[in-house]
Amino acid sequence: MDYFLSEEQETIKSLARRVAEERILPVRAELDENEEFPWAIVKDLADADMFRVFVPEEYEGLGGGCLELCLVVEELSRVCSAVAVSYAASALGCFTLMEYGTEEQQRKYLPDIANGKKLSAFAITEPTAGSDASNIKTTAEKIEGGYLLNGTKQFITNGGEAEIYTVIALTDKTRGARGASAILVEKGTEGFSFGKKEKKMGIRASATRELVFRNCLVPEENLIGKPGLGFIQAMRLFDKSRPGIGAQAVGLAQGALEAAVDYAQQRIQFGQPIISIGVVQDMLADMAIHVEAARALVYAAARMVDSGAKKVTEESAMSKVFASDTAMKVTTDAVQICGGIGYMRDFPVEKMMRDAKILQIYEGTNQILRNAIAIELRKRKARTE
Ligand SMILES: Cc1cc2nc3c(=O)[nH]c(=O)nc-3n(C[C@H](O)[C@H](O)[C@H](O)COP(=O)(O)OP(=O)(O)OC[C@H]3O[C@@H](n4cnc5c(N)ncnc54)[C@H](O)[C@@H]3O)c2cc1C
């Protein structure tokens, strides 16, 4: 399907595809098996200017928007979702800074992120605050000389590998979520350490780690935007970033579809390639329909984000839910089409199916997002009454 991408968008997409095929494909199984953070690939992505895509031009970026980011994430995820999320998480980690940070903060941090020298990460989740993100307990007490952070963040992508962290913490613990603020914390700050490194079902080459703050003092100028707005900033951030998870899902599903078609053409049973069998054809056709529908929804949601539309909660959630459910279904069907070999680790669809599951869980589980969509529907109905 033609999405009428601009020449620049086509260039970004094909560059990302080249890095994915030339640099990631040969090592993806090894990275997964060893659960190894893909530093060499991060360097390749930086050399190809991929980290510049989502950073404004005045800070050494290319000034791309949500759609450009989605195009890169999709191409990386078509080959390896773990690499794609490590890249996307760095964008997530600096979005709040790009949207609400001062010029000084942006000048200090964004060029290093744009040129791929430093990765960033975003941290809101805690042991007692997952879907109920408003229940965070990490505090950032205002004292002389800055904010004193105490608490633990859980399941943070790029944890331990990133240099720059946007942390949501309570600057006023008496006000709950209304007392939350976004604060930049640099790796190496005294009192900031890394806890448990998670061993995961999928996206194994990505780093998922605890962040531990024990009397960690950060300068006052590390506060992003106004105090007390951290929770709202985080929710707005997710509205804009969820098409990126959708793009990860579309790329992954596309990769699985291609692997299934290749295999179905080669595999001979009952004297014919299995792609000649009606049931297999039906499965492949449904997979292709769903992948294309997910792509269309993700691109449309991304374009809406880029249009500057005030409210994108519903569309952004829809794109994430539909695309991630599609990725789960398509990767599962790809394993089915590949039969026994599909279940083996030597074959890529096994990893793809494992990688797909997380897409229905992070950045808002699909149940939570369905709730959010239903709430928007109710609000819209109420407005027309
Ligand atoms: C690999 C990985 C990477 C991650 N990366 C990051 C990151 O970079 N930064 C970050 O801050 N967080 C990150 N997370 C956290 C992630 O966003 C949360 O895991 C997710 O939001 C779900 O929270 P939870 O795991 O606590 O599940 P819970 O909230 O405990 O949910 C458990 C189950 O209950 C359901 N449920 C709960 N409440 C409701 C409700 N009201 N209605 C319907 N169903 C409900 C959920 O849908 C789910 O099925 C990551 C998680 C993982 C696993």
The ligand as an ORCA input file, in Angstrom:
! r2SCAN-3c Opt
* xyz 0 1
  C      10.267     -5.542     29.307
  C       9.620     -4.375     29.973
  C      10.090     -3.090     29.706
  C       9.513     -1.976     30.370
  N      10.028     -0.723     30.161
  C       9.602      0.303     30.947
  C      10.248      1.580     30.894
  O      11.185      1.811     30.114
  N       9.821      2.547     31.732
  C       8.786      2.359     32.614
  O       8.481      3.273     33.369
  N       8.140      1.156     32.669
  C       8.527      0.139     31.855
  N       7.899     -1.087     31.922
  C       6.731     -1.253     32.801
  C       5.434     -1.519     32.057
  O       4.954     -0.351     31.447
  C       4.452     -2.140     33.062
  O       4.920     -3.465     33.273
  C       3.034     -2.157     32.551
  O       2.503     -0.862     32.548
  C       2.107     -3.048     33.410
  O       2.309     -2.849     34.770
  P       2.530     -4.131     35.725
  O       3.602     -4.946     35.108
  O       2.757     -3.641     37.085
  O       1.192     -4.942     35.645
  P      -0.092     -4.726     36.593
  O      -0.485     -3.297     36.586
  O       0.157     -5.376     37.900
  O      -1.187     -5.543     35.803
  C      -1.347     -6.952     35.897
  C      -2.565     -7.338     35.075
  O      -3.746     -6.712     35.613
  C      -4.398     -5.966     34.591
  N      -5.001     -4.764     35.177
  C      -4.518     -3.989     36.197
  N      -5.344     -2.977     36.450
  C      -6.370     -3.082     35.576
  C      -7.548     -2.316     35.311
  N      -7.842     -1.231     36.004
  N      -8.365     -2.718     34.305
  C      -8.072     -3.824     33.569
  N      -6.991     -4.593     33.775
  C      -6.147     -4.225     34.748
  C      -3.292     -5.608     33.612
  O      -3.807     -5.283     32.327
  C      -2.465     -6.879     33.611
  O      -3.046     -7.830     32.780
  C       8.424     -2.188     31.250
  C       7.948     -3.480     31.489
  C       8.537     -4.570     30.878
  C       8.012     -5.945     31.200
*
